[in-house]
Amino acid sequence: MITYLKSVPSAPRGSSVTDPDVAATVAAILDDVRSRGDAAVAEYSAKFDGWSPASFRLSAAQIEELIGSLPRQVIDDIEFVQAQVRRFAEHQRASLTDFEVETLPGVILGQKQVPVAAVGAYVPGGRYPLTASAHMTIVTAKVAGVERVVACTPPIRGSIPAATVAAMAMAGADEIYLLGGVQAMAAMALGTETIDRVDLIAGPGNAYVAEAKRRLFGEVGIDLFAGPTEILVIADDDADPFVVAVDLLSQAEHGPDSPAVLVTTSSSVASAALAFIEKLLVDMPTRDLAGPAWRDHGQVLVVSSLEEAFTVADSFASEHVEVLTRSPREALTAMKHYGALFLGEGTCVSYGDKVIGTNHVLPTRGNSRFTGGLWVGKYLRTVTYQEVTDPASSAYLGEVCGRASRVELFEGHARSGDVRAAKYAGAPLSWSNHYVHA
């Protein structure tokens, strides 16, 4: 049984839900960039970001100067976090192996992991410098072996975000552009006179960026469809309600439409967490975002058992799930639908966002039911190859191919099998008056 201490109106889930005004704006920008290239990109940058430099691409000298302007501690922290991301991505890459197997005599089948050639990494900005997104998109791509990574980030209130640029450069970006929003996505995906197009675009962004990715998918690959950041906390009576409250608000500050949900077996933890949230919001520096998010999208559900808590959490299929219980690792077998799990009080979603090494680009809006988050494999294409060196095996496959193809009325396919059965085993070609290979 579920008791709601705080609820919100149900809303449709899934990334197909797009504001019509957003969709129309994005469609118009994409069409304009497609037809006018650099000129359109420059106009939209000036209009939306107040940014119209002679060149959007930062030079090596500019990048070096920006890195040099930062405190040593900032550089050290970027290096530390990127080392964590790189180490985890390297383990992911090592788990993806090439192989070759002989399935019949002389029939050799193989698999190779081939990196995408060119990737566009979008690092959002606008209000704040989001250096962590550079680590997640660029470091991971480079570990995968991507040869060319184009990175874009917007100016922040008319200024270059030095820490973000430093993170992009230190992550290994090959080209860095101070360019944001839909115009950045369009330039990378479609190409302009000065920006060569990429094969895949990755990275989080606002509703306009998300809609641009949705519309560009097919012309380029994308990492995943993403919406507002989400957190769901599972807690039992062992959980600290103050920690619960702090962690819920940590994600609510991403934006006024970020859902924050508590599912707990303890009514006392629920009540105490609610009280702490109201107190914390009073002087929270980001309450202008976290307050509306909690008011309009925050929920508190009290359930009768931990098993029910896991079931309810699975129904949300949340982006981030924190498990603050006595035995948090139970969630590894009890749950199926989530972007990422954070097990126990010693970890938190903020670690995943900023420092721990797993990727923070994750599915939202229930999409974790069918996809995981960004990882090194997203930048790789699993391709296959085949070789038949044994004539008898080729003849046998040719006979089977002929029969199977004719069941489907694919005569051309059948004949490709027939000629090999004829060449290697002397089978008659009933559809031909003579053998091509006598």
Steps between C-alpha positions, in 0.01 A plus 500: 500500500628847409436812706583830334628766740574716197382438148486678166263466204597212277674603182567310177841336499732449207717723288232542232334764719619829348366851544358606158667842524837339574454259209411779258793717607748215470369392159537854365858535628605164357352584160672839501842357590451228241448762229722791612774333703741727687290813443201346675716363784647846560158667503354257754807525721466878506125476560496238777842536663605854413815348354635588155879452481705502183545124549308267727793260512747565780866498398769302680635828640159602634454161662844511659431848637165392646654196669775721640242737649360232730617423855723194530241328718241520221742338256592230753134420562427477127795264460379285789143469377605430142729225628200337671286524187784375282573202727139382503464553124818299440353208696183530291705496180693194617170316549423536127715251315558413137468132421514253214337157504483206257136388507535232226810368327648801323213733599654789693285765667642799682413810697692827528447816705558801275490855642273764352724728293373840614296599806343827607503552877258758637586646840209714624548829678277804502475566875789293635823342365430126479850359477388147591320456169831548321650212696205271425468563127858567387715276721271205431512562126878514502526177698279341234752610237304779332745684275325839483299651784337836443393670823254788534399703804314831524634822651374578850350848516726616220821352640712197416464228767868437564453191719275333240746572219782365713303181567430459127864546407632276777246232402649490151261702281647559155291809421338732756228747402336759720156431363182393673144383459328372189744686276789298648318171452410595142854606414651177630239268354443668164834671442564855381764673294739503799386202709517153349209279596531218751352152507355503852405769750498449877439696816216644709318827445177691544168429329615667177821298484308179573251574224784578258654160573164333447455665161858440388497131591533302179721757332743441785508262792422626849586377846143493635187710541507681833268725698519673839724342762326256736575351841317227692608405852407165654523514879417277795482592869880486519536799265602845625214734400736799485720319245186402307385863488840635396535242221150562361569874477843440349332389179201732519741791450563386143181675394139578589374192315732244668304224679616398850329197656529326835371144538531378858377232736516746792237767555725666757789528252255639244360764736843603625639524145207721396567732794871520425433582134286799595771627737783443251320687223479820703863599445609260225690709239329314214150507653369689194540170312479240777192657660271483196636156411411365844166682509384384159685170451591373845333187639512304825357148507479275805477128420445191712821309423839529337386260229217739418745790504713331233191427290377858525847633417512278192168647384662846497804373305685802633827640371672485842401266783658534843455203732531610863419177679670253734585268211520722191650234273164319505397750233744345253281191474164650595494784247501508121418853384738787579770708337747457785491361856669667795532248780519608863548824686870513410418592143254741341373614161724808519805270501375348176436845356838643586784278622465123534568387141179343371327693222236754597328517159206273583147420377208699644120501466474125548736424213717282723246230424671452164839671506798563721707816519797629306799266514806415298299252289281782368802630308575158350335313216490124535562373148524146370685320222468159335732276302445149357820322401376139481335415164281228650364736763430768238317244286290386795415857599414571134247216492335618824507861382325403177221318679454764772497786249238338277269458800509879518474534118846661480623337179808722469618403846438136419713517187797640695484181707439281193814610316717409798332164542561443127862621501610314812281188495379460145134569580294568186390853415145435384443868417800520262583322173869491577740539792663837536796325672552184295 
